[in-house]
Structure formats: C-alpha cells, structure tokens
Amino acid sequence: MELLRNALQSPFNNLLGVFIYLLLIIILTITATTILLYLIPNRFSRSLKNGIVGSVTFLIMILWLYIVVMRQLN
C-alpha cells in the first residue's frame, strides 16, 4: 500500500504512477463514451459503437503519451 501511495504522490517520476493514471483515464474514457452512446438516440450498429469507443480510447491514449513525454522533456 505504501508503494501505491508513493507512486501516486509523484506519478510522472515513476512508471507505476504513470500506468495507474493511464489505466484510470482509459476506464473513465470507455465508461463515458459508452454512456454517451447509450443515452444519445442513434441507430448505430454494435460494431460501429465499439469502433467509436475504441477510436476515442486510442486517441486519449495518444494524447496521454504526448502529455507524459512533453512533461518529462521540460
């Protein structure tokens, strides 16, 4: 438990903190996108909805990687 606390106190200085925050962002992105696609009335097929969720999640992962790399360079 102490390891997790230390990792979350300075997440950009260690790999475990970066991974935990990335995992939380992915879970939140998938949940929010799925809820939005469920609540907005549309006639998308299930495979198209899954493609949208996957694409949005992939874009968020790329943005997260960009933010982490740029923060490490500064």
N, C-alpha and C positions, 0 to 999 in steps of 0.2 A: 504494500500500500504506500509505503514511503517512496518507493521508486516512481509510482504514478504521480504522486504529489510533486515530486521534484521535476518530473518531465513536464507537467502542466504549468509549473511556475515559469519556466523559460522554454516554451515549446519550439522556438526557432533555433535553439542551440543544441538540440539533440534529436536524433531520428525518431525516437519513441513518441515525443511530443508532437512532431510533425505528422506522424502516422495516426495518432489518436485524433487530432483535429481534422485531418483529411477524412478519416472514417466518419466522424460526426457530420461533416459537411456533405458527404455522399449520402448518408442516411437521411438527412434533412432535405436534400435536393430531390431524392427519389420520392419521399413522402409528400412533399409539397406539390411536385409535378403530378403525381398520381391523384392527389386530392383535387387539384385544379381540373384535370381531365375528367374526373368523375362528376364534379359539380357543374361544369360548363356543358350545356346540352350540345352534343355533336353526334355525328353518325360515323365516326372513325371506327375502323376495324380494330380488333385487339392487337394485331401485329403492328399496325400503324401507331397505336398508342404506346406500345412497347418501344418502338423505334424512336418516338419523340422523347420518351423518358430516358432512353439510352443516350441519345444525342445531347440532351441537356446535361445529363450527368457527365458525359465525356467533356463537354465544353467547360463545365465547372471545374473538373479535374485539371484541365489545361491551364485555366486561369489561376487555380491554386498553385500549381507548379511554377507558373510565371511569378506570382507574388513571392513565393518562398525563395526562388533563385534571386530575384531582384533585391530582396531584403538581405540575403547573405552577401551579395556583392557590395552593398553600401555599408 
